[in-house]
């Protein structure tokens, strides 16, 4: 379990990193390394060059503004999870991050790295898709912003070109009337989920005006399903969700069990998101009243 | 008065080192000494003939020092390296024992079997080189799993008909007649899947050849240094005196490291001798999964006849053991299952027959528990099934079958794994069960279940009882040396994998000699210090080496008293040793006293003084000029050496109970309460025993709810990593476990002790199956179980008519 030979570069500026990537089609970006390094050690990946971006300045910021939460490419999961701004502006990010692996991995792994690694069993690609966020990428040709719905091309495949580096990701803020929920079932604490579900529910008074759910580990790419029309009918919601998903057998769970978990967790998470929306709405009213 | 150390929860002297990261494991050895590194080409196929191996691309790679395949091992370099590896434990019924070659000859029989061996400047280069070896295979159909092995449509070894390595039947009474005559009968089919020891440190071997003295030193992560030494000397064609094997710190064994010699344990020393350079092999995690050993896979069929009280009148068990591709460790595992299955019970008549079957998978050798978890699962599921059929409390049925305290020694009329009679030495099972009932809250559980049901929650309670034969022979020895500083050096030959031997053994020696615990130092697993030993397995270290150390220390004490009596002009019987000072009883610190260091000085007549104290032993100072300085029947120095070799094993026992919650929606299984009553005779160090129990339970939770070896039908192990082999994290283990001890001393050894190393893991599958069955209302018959499988079982049981076990009355 030792990597095959590779060239290693640790550029000090973004431009150098971009040039290095442009120069070698076999180059890979190394950020937190929590997915890439095991792949190298098992010789499942053998890039000719590793461009280590950990020395690049200014990429480790986490900040929030009216648009939402912004996470730099070198911000670790732990940094994002610890941010009170993130929890306030978009609580779904914090809820999902608390389920990402273990503390030691969150200390090293980067949120943006996880997003562009494009694993449909990972929490953050689903969360950014559900929230309708975006990723800003850079190359020697300049910067562009990719909306989350255009980010994923297939299993472990993003739409970033090989010469592009993701520099930051944006998660839109929680809008008035919205509430969120997240739950997953994993074999052990911190494992990839057998099934995970996140939801955003928007209410207007007592009425649900929008209900959307995103799913982990039951599709090739992060999948979001609009469940507004099936609100209040668990069976219909599950049916609609499952028609968009493709649960599969593996050594940890059968497809039938995963489909069952989709039903159970969809109901639980929609209820949690609804309760969250109600709580926030009433807290907002209290504030307005006060 | 010296504080008695035996029985005290002394903190482990090892932990300062281990917890500070100062442990010294195989990979930490000879660092900075230009050690060459080895890597192994392993078969990617489960069953194939090797047509051709092309190493030409490797030979010219810079930094590669050596590439070997089977053909390289048949020359004069090492005359017996071309033969199969040893069959360590032969048995008359193992009619078709097979072992692998150090490097595969003509055929591979499991994914992971060693084919070629490369030594290079570093492991990176060695792995690059392995990747350049081209092997041409002729594929053979793989035999995977017990059903395929039994069907024998394909054979693992051409010359082993039916894939049957061994068939063994034992009986006590006429079980089938007893079942036929019984008022009630049941039949059950029960299955346990494969798992493995998976120590955090895999296998590792380092060898250094000294060309000047023609001597080999081997450091290896093993559970038997003497075993490896004998094998290396024999296979490399060397005298035993030319080979020393030293066990460094070992990062866990759990059984897998008792098998030996591994191919690498021979190839590394041979390469070191050939290249005249130190060579190191450190197994990586994937290698450990596919090229070490597994255990546990068995399928069982039970027929039982019983009376209205649930008393077992006849028990007939048939089972099939998956031994993997080879049988280096003989048929110890199925023999243990077939005998230890009986647990604390005394069926009226018993017959057991097993077949040990070849499959194209990693071989099976003992893993903590070693056949007992399967036996316990079979017996305890049977007890639960009897209770369910009779509508009786599960404790009541067990009580009706217990061997009673006045029935010891209890002879089962069977032969145990050590070739000795299966005879229990002591125990008090009714007392243990009474403690467990209290500890888990058995009688309060129905109320708890109702309370939880009101909240929409589902809970179940289960228990399991076991008896474990521990401390098997043939022997262990100890050497005690009292230095002129008064410090005591103990050497015993068996090895240590984290058990705390340096602490527990020092407690025994301190008590026997009357010295402070702090002045005792223990060395284990070093053939330079104690060349006669067996190894650390079968919960035997405390019983075997503990007893030997006690006996050796008493011998040293005899000599101390003899010399001290002479010096103090007192009778030996009047002396005592307290805190390392010998004085007349009742007058501690009086003028008539002498310390142990001075006695050590006096014990060794000197020509040359080396310090102030040693002047007392020089030739113009001591001794009767008319006699030889060392008497004819005496030896210089203050030493004691002795061996302990028992008639048979000593039988520890225990009972576990658990309360689990099963989520009605997700089928997730949560442990709410876990309780243990444990009886390993007299406790040397309760804290260490408790640690063993807790660790065993953690491993048992893994085996029952998380871990399995997922082979696909082509014989690929598809979960060969810690990402997919689900060793439980601390978050999966109950935060609190209630433990109570019963101490029924063993009459077989001087200290009254029994083994404790494996106990915690034995009843896990049984106790969880019992509790989950209780929560769900249907019987769990196969372990381990995952939420996905529980969900599947719920569906099966909901859609089918309630399946009653076949009841005939």
Interface residues (C-beta under 8 A of the other chain):
Chain A: X1 X2 X3 X4 X5 X42 X43 X102 X185 X187 X188 X189 X190 X191 X194 X251 X252 X253 X254 X256 X257 X260 X261 X264
Chain B: X123 X124 X127 X128 X131 X284 X285 X286 X665 X666 X667 X668 X706 X708 X710 X718 X719 X721 X724 X726 X728 X729 X731 X732 X786 X787 X788 X791 X792 X795
